Amino acid sequence: MMRQHATTTVAAPIADVQARLADVTSWPAFLYGLESVEPAGHERYRFTLVNGKRQRNVLVCVQTHPSEHRVTWRQLEGPRYLGELRLREVDSGHTAVELTMTADPVSMAEGFRELLGERHPEAVLDLQRLDHYVTEA
C-alpha cells in the first residue's frame, strides 16, 4: 500500500480554491498520473490513471463536503485508490491545502518496487501543480 501526504498554502481565498476543486473533470491539471476524468453518474467518475506505459480506468465516487472544506474520493471497483483534499483558511487571501492519497499496487512489479522503497513524492508534486492551477485563473 502506498500512502502519501503533503500540505501547502496557495495564494487564493478558500472559496476560490473550493470552486476550482468542484470541477472534478479538471483534476488532471494537477493530480500526477491522472490522465483524464469522465462523468459516470451522480458523484461517479471514470478516472484514467497512467503509471509509466500502463493505463487503467478506475470508477470512483467523489464527494464534496463544503461545510468541512474537503473533497474525498474512493474507488468503487478494483485495487484501493482513495484520497482527500482538505482546505483551511489561513487568511482572506491564502488557503492551506492538505492532500492524502492511498493506493494499492495493481501489479506484482509495482508491489515489488514499493517493497524496495522506490517511491516518488507525487503528493508534493500534486500540490505544487494545484497552486499553479488555482492561481492561474
Kinemage of the C-alpha trace (Angstrom):
@kinemage 1
@onewidth
@group {chain A} dominant
@subgroup {mainchain}
@vectorlist {calphas} color= white
{ca met a 1} P 0.000 0.000 0.000
{ca met a 2} L 1.312 3.418 -0.937
{ca arg a 3} L 0.206 6.302 1.263
{ca gln a 4} L 1.247 9.863 0.546
{ca his a 5} L 0.584 13.046 2.435
{ca ala a 6} L 1.535 16.651 1.680
{ca thr a 7} L 0.495 20.168 2.653
{ca thr a 8} L 0.946 23.585 1.100
{ca thr a 9} L -0.515 27.075 1.184
{ca val a 10} L -1.918 28.602 -2.001
{ca ala a 11} L -2.349 32.296 -2.641
{ca ala a 12} L -6.119 32.224 -3.134
{ca pro a 13} L -9.170 32.589 -0.904
{ca ile a 14} L -10.752 29.351 0.300
{ca ala a 15} L -13.930 29.987 -1.742
{ca asp a 16} L -11.877 30.215 -4.955
{ca val a 17} L -9.989 27.006 -4.174
{ca gln a 18} L -13.243 25.150 -3.414
{ca ala a 19} L -14.785 26.425 -6.646
{ca arg a 20} L -11.822 25.176 -8.686
{ca leu a 21} L -11.889 21.759 -6.994
{ca ala a 22} L -15.626 21.419 -7.663
{ca asp a 23} L -14.807 20.791 -11.336
{ca val a 24} L -13.585 17.207 -10.974
{ca thr a 25} L -13.008 16.877 -14.724
{ca ser a 26} L -10.213 19.463 -14.417
{ca trp a 27} L -8.246 17.457 -11.824
{ca pro a 28} L -5.767 16.067 -14.407
{ca ala a 29} L -4.342 19.608 -14.448
{ca phe a 30} L -2.821 18.977 -11.018
{ca leu a 31} L -3.062 15.277 -9.997
{ca tyr a 32} L 0.036 13.443 -11.211
{ca gly a 33} L -0.787 10.236 -13.090
{ca leu a 34} L -4.424 11.203 -13.673
{ca glu a 35} L -4.732 11.409 -17.430
{ca ser a 36} L -8.460 12.095 -17.772
{ca val a 37} L -11.756 12.228 -15.877
{ca glu a 38} L -15.175 11.493 -17.341
{ca pro a 39} L -18.501 11.867 -15.510
{ca ala a 40} L -20.220 8.497 -14.973
{ca gly a 41} L -23.271 9.453 -12.911
{ca his a 42} L -24.113 11.245 -9.671
{ca glu a 43} L -20.827 11.619 -7.736
{ca arg a 44} L -19.328 8.988 -10.065
{ca tyr a 45} L -16.383 9.486 -12.386
{ca arg a 46} L -14.165 7.304 -14.512
{ca phe a 47} L -10.525 8.185 -13.819
{ca thr a 48} L -7.901 7.156 -16.364
{ca leu a 49} L -4.685 6.594 -14.409
{ca val a 50} L -1.290 6.306 -16.071
{ca asn a 51} L 1.791 4.777 -14.479
{ca gly a 52} L 4.653 4.688 -16.974
{ca lys a 53} L 3.298 2.857 -20.016
{ca arg a 54} L 0.456 1.244 -18.052
{ca gln a 55} L -3.001 2.768 -18.160
{ca arg a 56} L -6.091 1.735 -16.230
{ca asn a 57} L -9.617 3.022 -15.771
{ca val a 58} L -10.995 3.316 -12.258
{ca leu a 59} L -14.622 4.033 -11.360
{ca val a 60} L -14.552 6.391 -8.378
{ca cys a 61} L -17.028 8.147 -6.123
{ca val a 62} L -16.106 11.789 -5.498
{ca gln a 63} L -17.881 13.530 -2.642
{ca thr a 64} L -17.640 17.174 -1.704
{ca his a 65} L -18.136 18.258 1.880
{ca pro a 66} L -18.482 22.060 1.531
{ca ser a 67} L -19.107 22.827 5.205
{ca glu a 68} L -15.977 20.849 6.132
{ca his a 69} L -13.959 22.330 3.237
{ca arg a 70} L -12.899 18.953 1.888
{ca val a 71} L -13.280 16.630 -1.081
{ca thr a 72} L -12.881 12.850 -0.879
{ca trp a 73} L -12.671 10.108 -3.484
{ca arg a 74} L -12.533 6.332 -3.418
{ca gln a 75} L -12.544 3.570 -5.974
{ca leu a 76} L -15.720 1.576 -6.467
{ca glu a 77} L -14.014 -1.443 -8.009
{ca gly a 78} L -10.524 -2.896 -8.181
{ca pro a 79} L -7.477 -2.145 -6.023
{ca arg a 80} L -7.783 0.544 -3.367
{ca tyr a 81} L -7.400 4.103 -4.672
{ca leu a 82} L -8.628 6.872 -2.405
{ca gly a 83} L -7.795 10.397 -1.426
{ca glu a 84} L -8.794 13.537 0.366
{ca leu a 85} L -8.192 17.239 -0.205
{ca arg a 86} L -8.765 19.237 2.975
{ca leu a 87} L -8.805 23.047 2.967
{ca arg a 88} L -8.279 25.525 5.796
{ca glu a 89} L -8.446 29.295 5.572
{ca val a 90} L -5.133 30.894 6.554
{ca asp a 91} L -6.313 34.455 5.932
{ca ser a 92} L -8.580 36.193 3.410
{ca gly a 93} L -6.142 35.600 0.546
{ca his a 94} L -4.489 32.273 1.425
{ca thr a 95} L -5.683 28.685 1.845
{ca ala a 96} L -3.850 25.752 3.397
{ca val a 97} L -4.354 22.570 1.365
{ca glu a 98} L -3.705 19.081 2.711
{ca leu a 99} L -3.624 16.122 0.326
{ca thr a 100} L -3.717 12.490 1.461
{ca met a 101} L -3.772 9.622 -1.042
{ca thr a 102} L -3.674 5.845 -0.645
{ca ala a 103} L -3.259 3.378 -3.499
{ca asp a 104} L -2.642 -0.358 -3.541
{ca pro a 105} L -0.226 -1.728 -6.149
{ca val a 106} L -2.026 -3.111 -9.197
{ca ser a 107} L 0.727 -5.462 -10.306
{ca met a 108} L 3.426 -7.638 -8.802
{ca ala a 109} L 6.111 -5.313 -10.230
{ca glu a 110} L 4.533 -2.265 -8.550
{ca gly a 111} L 4.330 -4.142 -5.271
{ca phe a 112} L 7.984 -5.134 -5.547
{ca arg a 113} L 9.067 -1.542 -6.291
{ca glu a 114} L 7.106 -0.408 -3.252
{ca leu a 115} L 8.861 -3.004 -1.075
{ca leu a 116} L 12.216 -1.703 -2.315
{ca gly a 117} L 11.230 1.812 -1.367
{ca glu a 118} L 11.075 3.225 -4.873
{ca arg a 119} L 8.577 5.964 -4.202
{ca his a 120} L 8.150 9.340 -5.739
{ca pro a 121} L 6.761 12.329 -3.831
{ca glu a 122} L 3.687 12.546 -6.056
{ca ala a 123} L 1.531 14.272 -3.411
{ca val a 124} L 4.096 17.064 -3.108
{ca leu a 125} L 4.157 17.481 -6.910
{ca asp a 126} L 0.348 17.456 -6.991
{ca leu a 127} L 0.143 20.344 -4.541
{ca gln a 128} L 2.759 22.335 -6.429
{ca arg a 129} L 0.695 21.860 -9.571
{ca leu a 130} L -2.514 22.699 -7.631
{ca asp a 131} L -1.021 26.003 -6.505
{ca his a 132} L -0.332 26.912 -10.139
{ca tyr a 133} L -3.748 25.617 -11.254
{ca val a 134} L -5.641 27.693 -8.654
{ca thr a 135} L -3.670 30.911 -9.070
{ca glu a 136} L -3.570 30.888 -12.896
{ca ala a 137} L -7.304 31.567 -13.225
